[in-house]
Amino acid sequence: MASPPHRPSLAAVIHRVSLSLLIAVVIPAVVFYAFFVLAGVWTAIVAALVWSYGAIAWRAVTRRRASGLLILAAILLTGRTALSAVADSTWLYFLQPVISDGVVAALFLLSLASTRPLVARLAGDFYPMDQELASRPRVRRLFWHLTALWAVLGLAKATLTLWLLQSQSLETFVLVKSIAMLAINVVAAFATIGLAARVARKEGLLGSPHPVVVAATRA
């Protein structure tokens, strides 16, 4: 008789999401700003990139899978750094998030037309997924709504970044953008958790075995 799959508690999911955000978003932003103040913009750019790849390497050495969020952040940061270095332009480095946020938002929007929106592809980093669970109507609607939410968020972040870059000094831009983007990402992440937790409770997924498997084992 197969044992029912483990379903993590809400606290475990929040811990996993928080850790992923800390490693992929919060710490690189703090590292960048600290080195920006202490040693200048190019040192800050390199330091943030080194942190991202160091985090991926550490996960590999300790035989833990790097989250999709961390890998995506590292890829975007690599592109920003390479283009800025080739053009020898720090202004281009700060402009690129406008483009990358817009591109990511467009990918989220385009994925809404597929059977697996982007949030569905990333969900396995934070909660154990299988085909049966991913195909449930409530879960599919959740993935669609969350993908739309993050697409709109990406467009909003791109717009805000462009406005700040055009209207503020570099020092003010870096400080305000770091705080604003971090706050937006954290609020959006926990809004995502809240919406997901609501659906998970209705589906009986938080901290309890899979209901279909339980029924089968009791038969």
N, C-alpha and C positions, 0 to 999 in steps of 0.2 A: 504493500500500500504506500503510495507516494505521500510524503509529508507535505503539508501546505507551505507555500512560499512565505518567506518572511515579509511582513509589511511594516515599515518603520513608522514610528510615532511622529506626530507633528513637530515635537521638539527636535527629533533627529533630522527631519527635513530642513527645519530652520537652521540648524547647526551646519548642515552640509551647504546650504545656499550661502550662509554668512561666510563660511570659510572660503568658498569659491570666489565670492565678491572681494573678500579681504585680499586674497592672493593675486587675483587678476586685475582688480580695479583700484582698491583703496591704497595698498602699499606702493604700487607704481606711481600713483599720483603724489603721495607723500614723498617718495624718493626723488621724484622729479623736482618738486617745489623746494625741497631741502637743498639739493645740489644747485638749483637755479640761484638761490639766495647766496649760497656759500662760494660757488665756483663758476657760475655763468651758465648760459643756456646750452652750449654744446656739451659740456660735462653732464648737465642734467639729462640731455637727450640720450647720451650713451649709458648713463647710470640706469635710467628707466628700462632701456632695452636689455641691459645685462641682467637686471632683476627678473624680467620676464623669462628669459632663456635659462637663467639659473633656477627659477622655480620649476620649469619643465624638466630640466636635467635632474633636479633633486627628486622629483616624482618618479622619474625613470630609474634612478639609482636605488630608491627605496621600493621599487616594484609596485608603484601605485600609478594608476592611469591619470594623466593630466585631464582636467575638465575641458569640454569644448569651448567654454568661455575663455579659459586661459590661453588655449591654442589660438583662438580667433583674435584675442587681444595682442598676442605676440606677432601674429602675421600682419595685422594692421600697423603695429608699431614698427615692424621691420620695413614695411613699405614707406611709411612716413620718414623714417631715418634715412633710408637709401636715397629717396628722391631729394630730400633736403641737402644731403651731403653732395650729391651730384650737381645740384643747382647752387650749392654754397649759399643757401638762403634759409635762415631761421624763420622768416615770415612764412615761407612755404610750408614749413613744419607745422605751424599753427593753423594754416589754412586747410591742410589736408583733412583734419577731422570733419570739416564741413562736407567735404567730398565723401569721405568714408562713411560718415553717419548717413548721408543721403543714399549712398550705394547700398548699405546694409538695410536701410528702411525700404528701399526698392525691392531688395531680395525677399524681405519679409512679406511685402505686399504681393509680389509675384507668386510666392509659395502658397498664398491663400487659394490659388486656383488648382493646386495639386492635392493629392490624397493625403499628403503628409506635410502640413505647414512646418515652418522652421522650428517653432517651439516644440512640436512633436519629436523632432530629430534631436533636440537638446535635452528633452525631459529625462532621458535615461541617466543623465549625470546626477540627478537629484532624487530620483525615485525609481525603483526597479520596475521596468516596463516589459510587457510581453504583448503578443499580437492580440490576444483576447481583450486585455485591458485597454490597449490603445484604440480598439475598434468600438468600444462602448459609446453610445450616442452622446451622453453627457461629457465624457472625456474628449471626444472629437470636437464638440462645440467649444469646450474650454480651450483646447489648443488653437482653434480658429480665432477665438476672441483675444487670447493672449498674443497671438502673432500680430493681429491687427493693432493691439495696444502698443506693442514694441515698435511697430512700423511708424505709428504716429509719434511715438516718443523720439525715435531717431530723427524724424523730420523737424521736430521741435528743437532738439539739441543742435542740429545743424544750423537752424535759423538763429538761435541764441548765440552760438559761437561766432557766426559771421558778423552779427551786430556788435558783439563785444570787440572783435578784432578790428573792426572799422572805427569804433568810437572811443576806445580806451588806449592808454599807454600800455607798453608791453608788460611792465610790472603789475599794473592793475588787472590787465587781461589774464595773466597767469594765475593770480590770486583768486579773482572772482570766478574764472572758469573752473579752477580746481575745486573750489567749494561748491559751486552751483552744479557741476556735472556729477560730483560725488553724491550730493543730496538728492538729485533727480534719480540717479541710478539706484540708490538705497531705497528711496520711497517707492519707486516702481517695482523693485524686487520684492518688497514686502507686500505691496498690493497684489503682486502675482501670487505670492504665497497664500494670501488671504482668500483670493478667488479659487485657487487650487484646493485649499483646505475645505472650503465650502462644498465643492464637488466631491472631494474625497470622503467627507463625512456621509454624504448622501449615498455614495457607492460602498461604504463600509470598508474603506481602505486604510485608515490610519490606525496602525498598531494592532490590526486584527488580521487573521488569515483570509485568504481569498475566499469569498462566500461560496463560489461554485465548487471549489475544491473541498471546503468544509462539508457541504451537503453530500458530496460524493463519498467522503470518508465515513459519514454517519449512516449511509445507506446500508 
